[in-house]
Amino acid sequence: MTGKKKQKAESAASSAGESSFTKRSIVILGSTGSIGRSTLEVLDEHPGRFEVVALAAYSDVNRIIEQAAKVHPKYIYMGDPVAAEFLQGEPIGRECEILTGKESIAALAALPEVEMVVNALVGAAGLMASLAAVENGKYLALANKESLVVGGSLFEDIAQRTGAKILPIDSEHSAIWQCLSAGRDSEVRRLILTASGGPFRQLDKSEFKNVTREAALNHPTWKMGPKVTIDSATLMNKGLELIEAVWLFSIPPEMVSIVVHPQSIVHSMVEYIDSSVVAQMSAPDMKLPITYALFWPERLPSEFGRLDFSELGELTFAKPDIEKFPAINLAYNAAVMGGTAPAALNAANEVAVDAFLLGRIGFTQITDIIEKTLMNHQVVDKPSLLDIMEADSRSRELAETFVN
Ligand SMILES: NC(=O)c1ccc[n+]([C@@H]2O[C@H](COP(=O)([O-])OP(=O)(O)OC[C@H]3O[C@@H](n4cnc5c(N)ncnc54)[C@H](OP(=O)(O)O)[C@@H]3O)[C@@H](O)[C@H]2O)c1
C-alpha cells in the first residue's frame, strides 16, 4: 500500500484529540436526502460548532425551505430550474441567493469562506462538486461514492497539491480509515469490506425475477435513498465501494475482500501482514461516521451507538454468493480494467436502477444491462475529465438502448 491518501488517514488518526476548532464553515450538497438530513441532525446536536454557508438539492423545495429557516444559509442551490424559480418567489428568495445550473454547484464547493464540503449528492452528478472541493483545498466529507468510482484517477495528485483532505462518510470506508491507524502502509495485507447482504441474501436465485420495487426498497438494516437501496439489493453498492476503496486508500482491487455480515455491527476491517485483523464496530447508524468526518480530527465523546456485547448475540460472516449477485464481479472487473471502465459501469448502473424504479425492467436485468454496457465499452486509459464525461454519456445512451 503506497497511498498518499493512506498517509492522510494516518495523520487523521494520529492528530485525533490534538486540535480543536471553534466553528467550521460548511456547505451541504444533497441536504434534503438521507445523508444530508442526518448531517443536519448532527449539526443540530452541536449548536454553535458549524456555520452553514450553503444548502443544495434537486427539487425538494418544501424540505429545503424548512432547513434554510433553521440554518440560515447564504446560498441555496436547486438542480431543477423550476424549483429554483419557485424559491425566488418565496420569502426565502429574499433572504438567500438562489442558484441553479451545474456550474453553480461546483462554485459553492469552491467558495473561499468554506472550510468543509459535505457531498451527499447521489450519482455521477456529484463528481464536479467533489473535484471543485479538492481543487480548492477543502475538507471533503464524502458520501457520494460515485465521485471516486467515476473519476477516481482525477483526484490522485490534486489533494497533495492543494492540501485538501477526503474524509469518507460511507460507514465501511470510515471504518477502514479508523482501522488504518493501527499500522503502516507497508504492513497492510488487505482491506475487508463488510456487506449486510441486502434484503435478498436468503432468497433463492430462481425467485429474483419476481422481485418487486417495494421488496427491493425494503433494506433490513439501513434506511437510505432509493438509488443506494437498490444498489444494496443487487450488491452493486459493495462493488462501488470496492472501487471507492481502491482510490481512497490507493490500494489495488485484489487487496480488497468482501464479506457478508448481516448484523452490520462490524463496519469493515483491515488485515495486517502478521494476520492481525483490526475491526471497527458500532451500532448501524450513519450519524456515527458523519460525526467522525464532520469533527475530524477531533473524536467527540458520545454515548450514542454504544454496543452492549452481552446483549449483542451472534455476529456472523460469510462469503458473498457471486452467482446470485454478479454485480460484485462486474465492479471488480471494471476496477481491474481501469481507465474509463468504472465510469461506464456506474453510468449503466444509474440508468438500469432508474429503469427498475420506474418499472421498465425487472430486477435481474439491472446487472444484465451493466454487463452488456461494460462489454461494449472501449476503455480509455489515463482518462481526462473529458474522456470520463464522454464515457459516462456514451454508456448512458448504450444502457438506455438495452433498457428499451
Ligand atoms: N443513505 C445512506 O445511508 C448512505 C450510506 C452511505 C453512502 N451513501 C451515499 O451517499 C450518497 C447520497 O445517498 P442518499 O441515500 O442520501 O441519497 P438520497 O436520499 O437520494 O439524496 C440525494 C440528495 O441529492 C440531491 N440531488 C440529486 N440529484 C441532484 C442534482 N442533480 N443536483 C442537486 N442535487 C441533487 C437530492 O435532492 P432532492 O431531494 O431535491 O431530490 C437529495 O438531496 C450516495 O452516493 C450514496 O451511495 C448513502
The ligand as a MOL file (V3000), in Angstrom:
LIG
                    3D

  0  0  0     0  0            999 V3000
M  V30 BEGIN CTAB
M  V30 COUNTS 48 52 0 0 0
M  V30 BEGIN ATOM
M  V30 1 N -28.1310 6.8790 2.7450 0
M  V30 2 C -27.1480 6.2330 3.3070 0
M  V30 3 O -27.2810 5.6720 4.4010 0
M  V30 4 C -25.8080 6.1800 2.6220 0
M  V30 5 C -24.7570 5.4750 3.2460 0
M  V30 6 C -23.5030 5.5040 2.6570 0
M  V30 7 C -23.3030 6.1870 1.4650 0
M  V30 8 N -24.3350 6.8370 0.8750 0 CHG=1
M  V30 9 C -24.0950 7.5540 -0.3690 0
M  V30 10 O -24.4450 8.9280 -0.1670 0
M  V30 11 C -24.9690 9.4830 -1.3720 0
M  V30 12 C -26.3510 10.0550 -1.0740 0
M  V30 13 O -27.2110 8.9960 -0.6800 0
M  V30 14 P -28.6420 9.2750 -0.0280 0
M  V30 15 O -29.1390 7.9580 0.3940 0
M  V30 16 O -28.5370 10.3710 0.9710 0 CHG=-1
M  V30 17 O -29.4440 9.7620 -1.3320 0
M  V30 18 P -30.8740 10.4710 -1.4080 0
M  V30 19 O -31.6190 10.2840 -0.1390 0
M  V30 20 O -31.4950 10.0240 -2.6680 0
M  V30 21 O -30.4990 12.0310 -1.5200 0
M  V30 22 C -29.8700 12.5850 -2.6590 0
M  V30 23 C -29.7190 14.0750 -2.4850 0
M  V30 24 O -29.1100 14.6250 -3.6630 0
M  V30 25 C -29.9640 15.6310 -4.2320 0
M  V30 26 N -29.7500 15.5990 -5.6770 0
M  V30 27 C -29.9090 14.5480 -6.5140 0
M  V30 28 N -29.5490 14.8900 -7.7860 0
M  V30 29 C -29.1600 16.1840 -7.7170 0
M  V30 30 C -28.7020 17.1230 -8.6790 0
M  V30 31 N -28.5680 16.7970 -9.9720 0
M  V30 32 N -28.3950 18.3730 -8.2580 0
M  V30 33 C -28.5330 18.7330 -6.9570 0
M  V30 34 N -28.9780 17.8960 -6.0060 0
M  V30 35 C -29.2770 16.6410 -6.3780 0
M  V30 36 C -31.3740 15.2600 -3.7890 0
M  V30 37 O -32.2400 16.3800 -3.8570 0
M  V30 38 P -33.8730 16.1850 -3.8700 0
M  V30 39 O -34.2320 15.6470 -2.5100 0
M  V30 40 O -34.3940 17.5620 -4.0920 0
M  V30 41 O -34.1690 15.2150 -4.9770 0
M  V30 42 C -31.0660 14.8180 -2.3490 0
M  V30 43 O -30.8560 15.9570 -1.5330 0
M  V30 44 C -24.9750 8.3490 -2.4000 0
M  V30 45 O -23.8180 8.4190 -3.1610 0
M  V30 46 C -24.9420 7.0820 -1.5400 0
M  V30 47 O -24.3450 5.9980 -2.1910 0
M  V30 48 C -25.5750 6.8580 1.4400 0
M  V30 END ATOM
M  V30 BEGIN BOND
M  V30 1 1 1 2
M  V30 2 2 2 3
M  V30 3 1 2 4
M  V30 4 1 4 5
M  V30 5 2 4 48
M  V30 6 2 5 6
M  V30 7 1 6 7
M  V30 8 2 7 8
M  V30 9 1 8 9
M  V30 10 1 8 48
M  V30 11 1 9 10
M  V30 12 1 9 46
M  V30 13 1 10 11
M  V30 14 1 11 12
M  V30 15 1 11 44
M  V30 16 1 12 13
M  V30 17 1 13 14
M  V30 18 2 14 15
M  V30 19 1 14 16
M  V30 20 1 14 17
M  V30 21 1 17 18
M  V30 22 2 18 19
M  V30 23 1 18 20
M  V30 24 1 18 21
M  V30 25 1 21 22
M  V30 26 1 22 23
M  V30 27 1 23 24
M  V30 28 1 23 42
M  V30 29 1 24 25
M  V30 30 1 25 26
M  V30 31 1 25 36
M  V30 32 1 26 27
M  V30 33 1 26 35
M  V30 34 2 27 28
M  V30 35 1 28 29
M  V30 36 1 29 30
M  V30 37 2 29 35
M  V30 38 1 30 31
M  V30 39 2 30 32
M  V30 40 1 32 33
M  V30 41 2 33 34
M  V30 42 1 34 35
M  V30 43 1 36 37
M  V30 44 1 36 42
M  V30 45 1 37 38
M  V30 46 2 38 39
M  V30 47 1 38 40
M  V30 48 1 38 41
M  V30 49 1 42 43
M  V30 50 1 44 45
M  V30 51 1 44 46
M  V30 52 1 46 47
M  V30 END BOND
M  V30 END CTAB
M  END
